[in-house]
Amino acid sequence: MSQRFYSAKNLDVLEFEAANEWGYPRHKHNFFELTYILKGSGQHLLNDSTIEYKKGDLFFLTPKDEHEFIVNEPTTFGIIKFTEQLFLEKANLSSSTHWRKNLDTVIFYSNNIPKSIIAYEGDRTQLFWLYELIKNEIENTLVYSRDVLLDLFGALLVVVSRNLKSSLTKSEKSYKSEKEKIDSILTYVRQNLLDKELIKIKSIAENFYMSPNYVSVFIKKHAGISIQQYVLKTKIEMAKRLLKQTNLNISQIADKTGFSDSSHFNKIFKKYTGNNPSVFR
């Protein structure tokens, strides 16, 4: 059984050189990872595939993926690690719907691309520049660093998404089990939480090639909760993070989490947590 590695930070960068051996056992993560090949060559063992890697390659890994590297020539790896929480933070702060419409590409389909994800040669330079900019900002923290990092991260993921999309079509969606499918549906709901159209039963059904009449039954059967309850529960979890991690007032948090007004937000929050938002804070 492979090991699972964990990260306490929602965004981090690691760079190291492997002269002869990668130095890690075959493993999975609780986070997403972009692995840049800054120099060297060898093989990348990703899930059931073996891929030759070389300088200039970029691999995208999700928590579902299992991998290890076999080093042939001394290799320098650059790694950007980030969590699902960072997606939510970026989406909450963005006024653009572009993010929410493209997150599903990053979340769901990456496992289907065992090779380097760079499809457009012109994007290679941009992706490596963004790595260096993010690395430098993390290593040299200044005022507004968090804002700078979120904007750089947003740009990075949009370019990554563009390259992933070039290699995928909807017909390529496949799930090894019903658990994997329900996990993907619930992730889709979380990432599009504030777009009422995208989380309607009809939209979910179209995205996952299901009958609209069966979507609710499928979710209730495998998640033990209705889609409406799951949406409210996820909004409350988002609100709890905003209450603890930001200085936004109650009305602002109600608005950011998609409630009609602060009164409705207070009522639902107390129902799910037993406390008013102000008391929880």
LUMMARSE-877632 format. One record per residue (C-alpha): residue number from 1; x, y, z. Coordinates in steps of 0.02 Angstrom, whole numbers, plus 50000, padded with zeros to 5 digits. Each point is the difference from the previous one (the first is absolute). Example, Ala and Ser with C-alpha at 12.3 -4.5 7.8 and 13.67 -1.06 7.14 Angstrom:
# residues 2
(1,(50615,49775,50390));
(2,(50069,50172,49967));
END
This chain:
# residues 281
(1,(50000,50000,50000));
(2,(50067,50171,49953));
(3,(50029,50136,50127));
(4,(49899,50162,50007));
(5,(50088,50166,50026));
(6,(49917,50149,50082));
(7,(50022,50188,49993));
(8,(49946,50123,50135));
(9,(50017,50150,49882));
(10,(49873,50038,49865));
(11,(50138,50064,49884));
(12,(50183,49954,50006));
(13,(50152,49980,49886));
(14,(50138,49872,50013));
(15,(50154,49987,49889));
(16,(50134,49867,50014));
(17,(50127,49903,49898));
(18,(50004,49811,49989));
(19,(50170,49939,49943));
(20,(49964,49813,49991));
(21,(49837,49965,50091));
(22,(49840,50098,50022));
(23,(50005,49970,50188));
(24,(49816,49963,50029));
(25,(49899,49838,49999));
(26,(49852,49978,49883));
(27,(49863,50106,50077));
(28,(49841,50104,49989));
(29,(49964,50174,50072));
(30,(49858,50087,50090));
(31,(50034,50149,49885));
(32,(50019,50046,49817));
(33,(50174,50013,49926));
(34,(50083,50075,49848));
(35,(50170,49917,49973));
(36,(50120,50096,49886));
(37,(50152,49915,49924));
(38,(50131,50139,50007));
(39,(50140,49887,49937));
(40,(50040,49815,49979));
(41,(49909,49847,49933));
(42,(49927,49835,50054));
(43,(49832,49913,50019));
(44,(49842,50056,50089));
(45,(49895,49856,50067));
(46,(49825,50074,50010));
(47,(49857,49884,50048));
(48,(50013,49858,49873));
(49,(50107,50094,49873));
(50,(50188,50024,49977));
(51,(50048,50162,49913));
(52,(50171,50060,49944));
(53,(50033,50173,50072));
(54,(50124,50135,49949));
(55,(50042,50183,50034));
(56,(49850,50112,49965));
(57,(49866,49872,50044));
(58,(49859,50038,50123));
(59,(49891,49873,50089));
(60,(49837,50032,50091));
(61,(49950,49887,50145));
(62,(49839,49989,50099));
(63,(49969,49914,50169));
(64,(49938,49851,49900));
(65,(50167,49971,49914));
(66,(50142,49886,50055));
(67,(50175,50028,49932));
(68,(50189,49993,50013));
(69,(50149,50053,49894));
(70,(50146,49894,49938));
(71,(50150,50114,49972));
(72,(50116,49964,49852));
(73,(50092,50166,49990));
(74,(50017,50118,50151));
(75,(49834,50087,50009));
(76,(49941,50163,50079));
(77,(49817,49995,50049));
(78,(49895,50155,50032));
(79,(49837,49963,50091));
(80,(49850,50110,50034));
(81,(49883,49922,50129));
(82,(49825,50068,50030));
(83,(49837,49944,50080));
(84,(49818,50008,49951));
(85,(49981,50138,50130));
(86,(50106,50112,49890));
(87,(49879,49975,49855));
(88,(49858,50058,50113));
(89,(50097,50150,50063));
(90,(50044,50055,49824));
(91,(49822,49973,49937));
(92,(49926,50098,50146));
(93,(50112,50150,49967));
(94,(49977,50000,49811));
(95,(49861,50099,49918));
(96,(50020,49898,49841));
(97,(49899,49843,49966));
(98,(50144,49935,49892));
(99,(50078,49915,50150));
(100,(49847,49902,50052));
(101,(49967,49945,49822));
(102,(50176,49931,49978));
(103,(50037,49923,50169));
(104,(49911,49839,49953));
(105,(50131,49971,49864));
(106,(50140,50006,50128));
(107,(49907,49899,50131));
(108,(49924,49858,49899));
(109,(50101,49961,49847));
(110,(50183,50014,50044));
(111,(50017,49815,50043));
(112,(49964,49959,49818));
(113,(50161,50086,49942));
(114,(50151,49895,50054));
(115,(50120,50102,49892));
(116,(50067,50177,50015));
(117,(49847,50113,49995));
(118,(50076,50136,49889));
(119,(49902,49997,49837));
(120,(50043,50174,49935));
(121,(50185,50032,49977));
(122,(49973,50186,50025));
(123,(49933,49966,50175));
(124,(50155,49908,50059));
(125,(50097,50162,50032));
(126,(49851,50079,50089));
(127,(49974,49849,50113));
(128,(50183,49997,50051));
(129,(50005,50189,50027));
(130,(49847,49988,50112));
(131,(50088,49864,50101));
(132,(50149,50114,50028));
(133,(49889,50148,50047));
(134,(49900,49899,50126));
(135,(50159,49924,50072));
(136,(50080,50171,50019));
(137,(49845,50075,50083));
(138,(49991,49858,50127));
(139,(50186,50012,50038));
(140,(49999,50191,50013));
(141,(49841,50047,50089));
(142,(49954,50184,49989));
(143,(49844,50103,50033));
(144,(49851,49938,49895));
(145,(50092,49836,49965));
(146,(49840,49899,50023));
(147,(49909,50106,49871));
(148,(50145,49983,49878));
(149,(50007,49811,50026));
(150,(49814,49980,49971));
(151,(50009,50097,49837));
(152,(50154,49902,49941));
(153,(49917,49837,50050));
(154,(49843,50050,49905));
(155,(50099,50035,49843));
(156,(50094,49836,50018));
(157,(49843,49895,50016));
(158,(49915,50084,49852));
(159,(50150,49958,49889));
(160,(50006,49823,50071));
(161,(49813,49982,49966));
(162,(50024,50057,49820));
(163,(50130,49864,49971));
(164,(49898,49866,50085));
(165,(49847,50042,49897));
(166,(50095,49981,49837));
(167,(50028,49817,50040));
(168,(49827,49957,50064));
(169,(49822,49989,49939));
(170,(49843,49962,50097));
(171,(49992,49830,49919));
(172,(50158,49953,50094));
(173,(49917,50012,50171));
(174,(50001,49831,50084));
(175,(49990,49940,50178));
(176,(50070,49841,50072));
(177,(49866,49989,50134));
(178,(49842,50083,50063));
(179,(50101,50070,50146));
(180,(50116,50088,49879));
(181,(49850,50070,49906));
(182,(49913,50066,50157));
(183,(50165,50076,50058));
(184,(50014,50090,49834));
(185,(49820,50062,50007));
(186,(50021,50067,50177));
(187,(50164,50084,49953));
(188,(49912,50080,49851));
(189,(49864,50066,50115));
(190,(50129,50072,50122));
(191,(50098,50087,49864));
(192,(49845,50075,49919));
(193,(49910,50034,50163));
(194,(49961,50183,49966));
(195,(49936,49975,49823));
(196,(49817,49953,50018));
(197,(49986,49946,49819));
(198,(50147,49880,50005));
(199,(49941,49908,50155));
(200,(49823,49974,49939));
(201,(49951,49817,49977));
(202,(49988,50027,49812));
(203,(50178,50067,49988));
(204,(50071,49860,50108));
(205,(49909,49872,49894));
(206,(50070,50074,49838));
(207,(50177,50009,50067));
(208,(50001,49820,50063));
(209,(49893,49921,49863));
(210,(49860,49951,50118));
(211,(49812,50010,49995));
(212,(49938,50153,50097));
(213,(49876,49886,50089));
(214,(50142,49888,50059));
(215,(50122,50133,50060));
(216,(49912,50032,50166));
(217,(49976,49814,50032));
(218,(50183,49963,49961));
(219,(50065,50137,50115));
(220,(49882,49954,50143));
(221,(50046,49816,49983));
(222,(50189,50023,49999));
(223,(50024,50158,50103));
(224,(49860,49970,50125));
(225,(49941,50180,49976));
(226,(49894,50094,49875));
(227,(50082,50120,49878));
(228,(49912,50147,50084));
(229,(50064,49948,50171));
(230,(50175,49975,49932));
(231,(50001,50174,49923));
(232,(49945,50080,50165));
(233,(50123,49897,50102));
(234,(50144,50051,49884));
(235,(49949,50183,50007));
(236,(50002,49992,50189));
(237,(50175,49923,49999));
(238,(50057,50140,49884));
(239,(49920,50129,50116));
(240,(50088,49925,50152));
(241,(50169,50021,49914));
(242,(49960,50179,49953));
(243,(49944,50039,50178));
(244,(50163,49932,50070));
(245,(50122,50056,49866));
(246,(49937,50171,49942));
(247,(49937,50165,50070));
(248,(49846,50002,49888));
(249,(49840,50047,50091));
(250,(49849,49885,50011));
(251,(49909,50082,49854));
(252,(50153,49985,49888));
(253,(50023,49816,50044));
(254,(49815,49967,49968));
(255,(50019,50079,49828));
(256,(50162,49906,49959));
(257,(49923,49833,50047));
(258,(49845,50028,49894));
(259,(49866,50034,50130));
(260,(49861,50123,49958));
(261,(50031,50106,50155));
(262,(50083,49995,50171));
(263,(49838,49950,50087));
(264,(49984,49843,49894));
(265,(50186,49965,50023));
(266,(49985,50016,50191));
(267,(49853,49881,50003));
(268,(50083,49864,49894));
(269,(50168,50019,50088));
(270,(49921,49976,50171));
(271,(49901,49850,49937));
(272,(50159,49912,49943));
(273,(50122,50054,50136));
(274,(49893,50040,50152));
(275,(50073,50176,50011));
(276,(49973,50168,49919));
(277,(50143,50054,49884));
(278,(50055,50136,50121));
(279,(50010,49877,50144));
(280,(50096,49874,49891));
(281,(50125,50136,49953));
END
